Amino acid sequence: MDYREVKDQLEETKLKLMKKAKNPNLSPEEQEIIQNSIINFEYIIELTDMNHFERGFESDK
């Protein structure tokens, strides 16, 4: 997988979690788990960006 594919997949998973977090029927524990997962995916996305751009690749944006 290249950078764009990995980043798109991570962003898609994060969006799914964000949609899931909007469910009013979630218990507080489930809500916390989902929020922590979202934070983790944001961090992974940041690391993916850092890894890609620190290697000298040009911006895809």
Buried (B, 14 or more C-beta within 10 A) or exposed (E): EEBEEBBEEBBEBBEEBBEBBEEEEBEEEEBEBBEEBBEEBEEBBEEBEEEBEEEEEEEEE
